[in-house]
């Protein structure tokens, strides 16, 4: 058995409708045919040359990625740049590509909610409201509370275990007990002041820049940068778990990359 590409997309849009995405984003089916039969799916954070090589080797029919393969408008698809080469390889091997970016970020089933649940936070609310969908307010990030206050050191140890990362950066005051936590996986520093205004004790995100770190320090506000890659890799777990029952009924295999790692290295 198998399923048509369009039927899998229907399942995906039950938890993250395209309509939830931000106006500047590019989500949905980016390459392929809606009537293609799908027997094997690869769920990944990014689509790189290595991921495409793996997809070809594993006879993948359908790639579901968090970051869009095609993000901005392109005027040509040639072998002169990496994006053109990647697109050509995917088309040549009849591999369809579907992106779930800010729509899964905003979804109540998305990355921020999943990370908050893994941290066992209670009383979850939205960090930054973006739009109303079917009478329900939607938005980026989540805020929740620990049952009891914990130390900075305990939070860092817990995060490293959950995210499977060795290094975490931070700025601000680490000496206060932490109870209220704001979370925005990925590149979420635009929402630091929103987290502060909602009286969070700490803001967990990625892509902390120098002047933002300086600002956090001046605000006496604790910001933890657990890195873009590690805070978003949980996407693969969300999609694999969600599609598991549907795929099992149709004998569709779902895999994740077995070599993926952060492109940022420390020495």
Protein Blocks (a to p, Z undefined) as FASTA:
>chain_A
ZZdfklmmmmmmmmmcfklpcfkbcedjfbdcfkbccfbdcddfbdcfklmmmmmmnopa
bdcdfbdfblbdcfbdcfkbmklmmmmmmmmnopacdddfklmmmpmklmklmmmmmnop
ahiacfbdfbdcehiacdedjddddfbdcdfklmmmmmmmmnopabdcdedjfkbccfbd
cddehjfklmmmmmmmnopabdcdehiafklmmmmmmnopacddebjklmmmmmmmmmmm
mmmmmmmmnopacdddfkbccfbdcZZ
